[in-house]
Amino acid sequence: MLVATHWTICFDAAEPQRIAAFWAAALGYTTEPGFDGPDAASIIDPRGAGPAISFLRVPEPKAAKNRLHVDIRPGGDATALRAKAAELVTLGATVVREEHYGEHLGHIVLLDPERNEFCVA
């Protein structure tokens, strides 16, 4: 019998606590008990369905485009995507652009507070 392997997404960060708070609010996650210090933070899905996400302090700044990014999928039409993007802007995100597939809004590209790219799709 195969059993799924538990896994964690890890982000390099300048300010682990700040960026963890942003992503916890964006995803509906909570702080992971025991993983909260000045150089690292971890958040978890309170339902246990999604992976843990860790943020580790590194000395160097972000230098290039992400090779991996998060897509937040609120469901619904263009109005729902724009509403979620607006909510994330109040948390500290920056809208970069909207991408359309023909005449339909496909996704919105944003930057988190540490300038990591992600999408609302």
C-alpha positions in Angstrom: 0.0 0.0 0.0 1.4 3.4 -1.0 1.1 6.2 1.6 1.5 9.9 0.6 4.6 11.5 1.8 4.2 14.6 3.9 6.0 17.6 2.5 6.7 21.3 3.2 7.2 24.2 0.8 10.1 26.3 2.0 10.7 30.0 1.1 13.9 32.0 1.6 12.9 35.2 3.4 14.4 38.5 4.7 11.7 38.7 7.4 10.2 35.2 8.1 7.6 36.3 10.6 6.3 39.1 8.4 6.0 37.0 5.3 4.5 34.0 7.2 1.8 36.3 8.5 1.0 37.5 5.0 0.7 34.0 3.6 -1.2 32.7 6.6 -3.8 35.4 6.0 -3.8 34.9 2.2 -4.4 31.1 2.5 -6.4 30.8 5.8 -3.4 29.0 7.4 -2.3 29.3 11.1 1.1 29.4 12.7 2.6 26.0 13.3 3.3 25.5 17.0 7.0 25.1 17.9 8.2 26.6 14.6 8.2 30.3 15.4 11.5 32.0 16.0 13.5 35.0 14.8 15.1 33.1 11.9 12.2 30.8 10.8 8.4 30.5 10.8 6.1 27.9 9.6 2.4 27.9 8.8 -0.1 25.1 8.4 -3.5 24.4 7.0 -5.8 24.1 10.0 -7.8 21.4 8.3 -4.6 19.4 7.6 -5.3 19.2 3.9 -2.5 21.4 2.5 1.2 21.3 3.0 3.1 23.2 5.6 4.9 26.3 4.4 8.1 27.4 6.0 10.0 30.7 5.8 13.7 30.7 6.5 15.8 33.8 7.0 18.6 34.1 4.4 21.2 37.0 4.2 20.9 37.6 0.5 18.0 39.5 -1.2 15.8 38.0 -3.9 17.7 38.3 -7.1 15.6 36.7 -9.9 12.1 35.6 -10.9 10.7 32.6 -9.0 11.1 29.2 -10.7 8.1 28.0 -8.6 5.1 30.0 -7.5 1.8 29.7 -5.6 -1.5 30.0 -7.4 -4.4 31.1 -5.1 -7.6 29.7 -6.6 -10.7 31.4 -5.1 -13.0 30.0 -7.7 -15.6 32.0 -9.6 -15.4 34.5 -12.3 -13.3 37.6 -13.0 -15.1 39.5 -10.2 -14.1 36.8 -7.7 -10.4 36.9 -8.9 -10.3 40.7 -8.7 -11.9 40.7 -5.2 -9.3 38.2 -3.9 -6.5 40.2 -5.5 -7.8 43.4 -3.8 -8.0 41.6 -0.4 -4.3 40.5 -0.9 -3.3 44.1 -1.7 -4.7 45.2 1.7 -2.4 42.5 3.2 0.7 43.9 1.5 0.7 42.4 -2.0 1.2 44.4 -5.2 -0.6 43.7 -8.5 1.7 43.3 -11.4 -0.7 42.6 -14.3 -3.8 40.8 -15.4 -3.5 37.9 -18.0 -6.4 37.2 -20.3 -7.2 34.1 -22.3 -9.0 35.6 -25.2 -11.6 37.9 -23.7 -11.7 36.1 -20.3 -9.6 37.0 -17.3 -7.3 34.0 -16.8 -5.2 35.1 -13.8 -3.8 38.1 -11.9 0.0 38.2 -11.2 1.0 39.7 -7.9 4.0 40.1 -5.7 4.0 39.3 -2.0 5.6 41.7 0.5 9.1 40.3 -0.3 8.5 40.5 -4.0 7.9 36.8 -4.7 5.6 36.3 -7.7 2.3 34.5 -7.3 -1.1 34.4 -9.0 -4.8 34.6 -8.3 -6.3 32.2 -10.8 
